[in-house]
Amino acid sequence: MTLPICPGSFSHPTTATCRWSTNNFVSTVTFYPQPTDLLPWRQWSIGFNQTIRCCRSCLLPLPWLCLLPSVSLTQPVVSLVVSHVHLLVDKMVAYEPSTNVPLVIAGPNMGFNGQVTHLTSMVDLMPTFLDLAGAEITPDLDGQSLVPFLNTGQSPTHPTSVISQFHGENLVMSWYMIRNGNIKYVAWGTGKEHVPQLFNLSSDPEENINLATDPKHAPLVQAMDAKLRQQVDYPSVTMDVAQYNLDMARWWTTAEPDWQGILAGTAISKKFPRNQGQLNPDWGQLWEEGPEGYWKAWWDWVDSPPTINPCPSNLTYNWPPQASSATVP
């Protein structure tokens, strides 16, 4: 079988080339991001993003996307999950470049050769492998086996929707996504701090038009929100995350002897040397622009119950805050 060669040039300064080879149903991918004059993180992000585009263009025409689940140690099953990173902000957003991950499962004696368009999730991988191995799949295990797809390309009982969520220090609040067919719904925080997002990926594949702001789509917004809440109580999870953030911050101030200096950007942690113990190279410089206000913001947060602040209605920020009641260690 002749495998396609990915195009080595895209409309970006960094190009990526990946080549495929097969040997006893084992496939490998090699990618080569070209050097540029951009900052290292930007160079890596662009190269990785272009590599994924390359892989996707290679994977779609391949005829060996599924296999028959009759395997042994002498007939290996190969599963390839192509992880990828959004060009600008890693995997922290709910847009398709961050959440739509290609999946290939290959092996001998395939019952179905082709592309499955039904939505699946990475939590389906473990029950799939257990199913292939003939092991027990307990009722409390997340996900569902993909073996029916591997046999026939169809699985009438497989869920029609998938969910995703993100919690991290890089965003001011958690987000939760549910996709049902080509309709995607995204809720932020507890649902009160930011307007939700609703996209029709068929008519708007780049997710530029938020249908949730159009009153005529209110019934669909309510239906998608209810469907999301059936799988995850996202308002409660959001508050749990906020409480966890506070608990960890308070613990850090008791476990890190130099926490004040680290927070102000003037010290390096000797006890927790992650990233050389610094928050980032320019943190201290930014802190010095308004240290009293920053300390006030810190203590206001640490000494208060967990809250989720709504997004501002404009891009004008009163920052750093005034320091009328600031406490500086």
C-alpha positions in Angstrom: 0.0 0.0 0.0 1.3 3.4 -1.0 1.0 6.0 1.8 0.6 9.7 1.1 3.4 12.1 1.6 2.4 15.2 3.5 2.9 18.6 1.9 6.0 20.2 3.3 5.0 23.8 2.8 2.1 25.8 4.4 1.2 29.5 4.5 3.4 30.1 7.5 7.1 30.9 8.0 7.6 27.5 9.7 7.0 24.4 7.7 6.6 20.8 8.8 7.1 17.6 6.9 6.0 14.2 8.1 6.7 10.9 6.3 4.9 7.6 6.9 6.3 4.1 6.7 4.8 0.7 7.5 6.3 -2.5 8.7 4.1 -5.2 10.2 1.3 -2.7 10.8 3.5 -0.4 12.7 3.5 3.3 11.6 5.9 6.1 12.5 5.8 9.8 12.0 8.8 12.1 11.9 8.4 15.9 11.7 10.9 18.6 11.0 10.0 22.2 12.1 12.3 24.6 10.3 14.2 27.2 12.4 13.0 30.8 12.3 14.0 34.1 14.0 10.9 34.0 16.2 11.0 33.5 20.0 11.6 29.9 20.9 8.1 29.3 22.4 6.5 30.8 19.3 8.8 28.9 17.0 7.9 25.6 18.7 4.2 26.4 18.7 4.1 27.2 15.0 6.1 24.1 14.1 4.0 21.8 16.2 0.7 23.3 14.9 1.9 22.8 11.3 3.0 19.3 12.0 -0.5 18.4 13.2 -2.0 20.0 10.1 0.4 17.8 8.2 -0.6 14.7 10.1 -4.3 15.4 9.6 -3.9 15.7 5.9 -2.0 12.4 5.8 -4.5 10.5 8.0 -7.8 11.4 6.3 -7.2 9.5 3.1 -5.8 6.4 4.7 -7.8 3.2 4.3 -6.7 1.5 7.5 -8.4 3.6 10.1 -10.1 0.6 11.9 -9.4 -3.0 12.7 -11.2 -6.2 13.6 -10.8 -6.9 17.4 -9.3 -10.3 17.1 -5.7 -9.8 18.2 -2.9 -11.7 20.0 0.6 -10.9 21.0 1.7 -11.8 17.5 -0.8 -9.5 15.9 -0.3 -6.1 17.5 -2.9 -3.3 17.6 -1.5 0.1 16.9 -3.3 3.2 18.3 -2.2 6.7 17.3 -3.7 9.7 19.1 -2.4 12.9 17.6 -2.2 15.4 20.3 -1.9 19.0 19.3 -1.6 22.6 20.6 -3.5 25.7 19.6 -1.2 28.1 17.7 -1.4 30.8 20.3 -2.5 29.5 23.7 -1.6 25.8 23.9 -4.6 23.6 24.8 -6.4 26.2 27.0 -9.3 27.0 24.7 -12.3 25.1 23.5 -11.9 25.9 19.8 -11.5 23.0 17.3 -7.7 23.4 16.9 -7.3 22.5 20.6 -10.1 20.0 21.1 -10.4 18.1 17.8 -7.8 15.3 18.1 -7.2 12.8 15.3 -7.3 9.1 16.3 -6.1 6.1 14.2 -6.5 2.5 15.3 -4.8 0.0 13.0 -4.2 -3.7 12.9 -4.6 -6.9 10.9 -7.9 -8.5 9.7 -9.8 -5.2 9.8 -13.5 -5.6 9.9 -14.0 -2.0 8.8 -11.6 0.1 6.7 -12.5 3.7 6.5 -13.1 6.9 8.4 -15.6 7.1 11.3 -17.2 10.6 11.6 -19.1 9.8 14.8 -17.8 11.8 17.8 -15.6 9.9 20.2 -13.5 10.9 23.2 -10.1 10.0 24.6 -11.9 8.5 27.6 -13.1 5.8 25.2 -9.6 4.5 24.7 -9.3 2.5 27.9 -12.6 0.6 27.5 -11.7 0.0 23.9 -8.4 -1.7 24.8 -10.0 -3.6 27.6 -12.6 -4.8 25.2 -10.0 -5.9 22.7 -8.1 -7.8 25.4 -11.3 -9.5 26.6 -11.0 -7.9 30.0 -13.9 -6.8 32.1 -15.3 -3.3 31.6 -16.7 -2.2 35.0 -19.8 0.0 35.0 -18.0 2.9 36.7 -15.4 3.3 34.0 -15.7 6.4 31.9 -16.1 6.2 28.2 -17.4 3.4 25.9 -15.7 0.8 23.8 -15.0 1.8 20.2 -14.9 -1.9 19.1 -18.3 -1.7 17.3 -16.9 1.0 15.1 -13.9 -1.2 14.4 -16.1 -4.0 13.3 -18.7 -2.3 11.2 -18.0 1.5 11.3 -21.1 2.0 13.3 -22.2 1.9 17.0 -25.9 2.8 17.5 -25.5 3.0 21.3 -22.4 5.2 21.4 -23.1 8.7 22.8 -23.7 11.4 20.3 -22.0 14.1 22.3 -18.6 14.6 23.9 -17.4 17.0 26.6 -14.2 18.8 27.5 -13.1 21.1 30.2 -10.1 23.2 31.3 -9.0 24.5 34.7 -5.6 26.2 35.0 -3.7 29.2 36.2 -3.6 30.7 32.7 -7.3 31.5 32.6 -9.4 33.5 35.0 -12.1 30.9 35.2 -12.9 27.3 34.1 -14.6 26.5 30.9 -16.8 23.5 29.8 -17.6 22.4 26.3 -20.1 20.0 24.9 -20.3 19.1 21.3 -23.3 17.4 19.8 -22.9 16.7 16.1 -21.7 20.0 14.6 -23.2 22.1 17.4 -20.7 23.2 20.0 -21.7 24.9 23.3 -19.2 26.4 25.8 -20.0 27.6 29.3 -17.7 29.7 31.4 -17.3 29.7 35.2 -20.6 29.1 36.9 -22.5 30.3 33.8 -23.1 33.8 35.3 -19.7 35.5 34.7 -19.5 35.3 30.9 -22.0 34.9 28.1 -21.9 31.3 26.7 -20.7 30.4 23.3 -22.7 28.5 20.7 -21.2 27.6 17.3 -22.5 25.8 14.2 -19.4 24.1 12.9 -21.1 23.3 9.6 -21.7 26.9 8.6 -19.0 28.4 10.8 -16.1 26.0 10.9 -13.7 28.7 12.3 -16.1 29.5 15.2 -16.3 33.2 14.5 -20.1 33.7 15.1 -21.4 33.2 18.6 -25.0 32.2 18.1 -25.7 32.4 21.8 -26.0 36.2 21.5 -28.9 35.8 19.1 -32.3 35.5 21.0 -33.7 33.2 18.4 -31.2 30.6 19.5 -32.1 30.8 23.2 -34.0 27.4 23.1 -30.9 25.7 21.7 -28.7 27.3 24.3 -30.9 26.1 27.0 -31.0 22.6 25.6 -27.2 22.4 25.2 -26.7 23.8 28.7 -29.0 21.2 30.2 -27.2 18.4 28.2 -23.9 19.6 29.6 -25.2 19.7 33.2 -26.4 16.1 32.8 -22.7 15.1 32.5 -21.0 17.6 34.7 -22.3 20.0 37.3 -20.1 22.7 36.1 -21.2 25.5 38.5 -20.2 23.3 41.5 -17.0 22.1 39.8 -16.0 25.8 39.1 -16.4 26.7 42.8 -14.5 23.6 43.9 -11.6 24.7 41.6 -11.8 28.2 43.1 -11.6 26.7 46.6 -8.7 24.5 45.6 -6.8 27.5 44.3 -7.2 29.3 47.6 -6.3 26.2 49.6 -3.1 25.7 47.6 -2.1 29.4 47.8 -2.6 29.4 51.6 -0.6 26.1 51.9 2.2 27.6 49.7 2.6 30.5 52.1 3.2 28.1 54.9 5.5 25.7 53.0 7.6 28.1 51.1 10.0 30.2 53.3 10.6 32.7 50.5 7.1 33.1 49.2 6.9 36.9 49.6 10.0 37.4 47.5 9.0 34.9 44.9 5.6 36.5 44.6 7.2 39.9 44.2 9.7 38.6 41.7 12.8 39.2 43.9 13.6 35.7 45.1 14.1 32.2 43.7 12.6 29.2 45.4 15.1 26.7 46.9 12.5 24.4 48.1 10.3 24.1 45.0 12.7 24.8 42.1 10.2 24.4 39.3 11.2 26.6 36.4 14.2 27.6 38.4 11.9 28.7 41.2 10.8 31.9 39.3 7.2 32.7 38.2 8.6 34.2 34.9 11.5 36.4 33.9 9.6 39.7 33.8 7.3 39.1 36.8 9.4 41.2 39.1 9.5 44.1 36.7 5.7 44.1 36.4 5.3 43.8 40.1 7.4 46.9 40.7 5.0 49.0 38.6 2.6 48.9 41.5 3.7 46.7 44.4 1.3 48.1 47.0 -1.7 47.5 44.7 -0.5 44.0 43.9 -0.2 43.1 47.5 -3.7 44.5 48.2 -5.0 42.3 45.4 -3.2 39.3 46.8 -4.6 39.7 50.3 -8.1 40.6 49.2 -8.1 37.3 47.3 -6.4 35.1 49.9 -8.5 36.4 52.8 -11.9 36.1 51.1 -14.1 33.2 50.3 -13.8 31.7 46.8 -15.4 33.9 44.1 -15.5 34.0 40.3 -15.2 37.5 39.1 -17.2 38.3 35.9 -15.4 39.4 32.8 -15.2 43.2 32.3 -17.6 44.7 29.8 -14.7 46.6 28.1 -11.0 46.4 27.8 -10.2 49.3 30.1 -8.7 48.0 33.4 -8.0 50.0 36.6 -4.7 48.2 37.3 -2.9 48.0 39.5 -5.5 48.7 42.2 -5.1 51.4 44.7 -3.3 50.5 47.8 -5.3 52.3 50.5 -5.5 49.2 52.7 -2.6 47.2 51.3 -0.5 45.0 53.6 3.1 44.5 52.4 5.1 41.8 54.1 
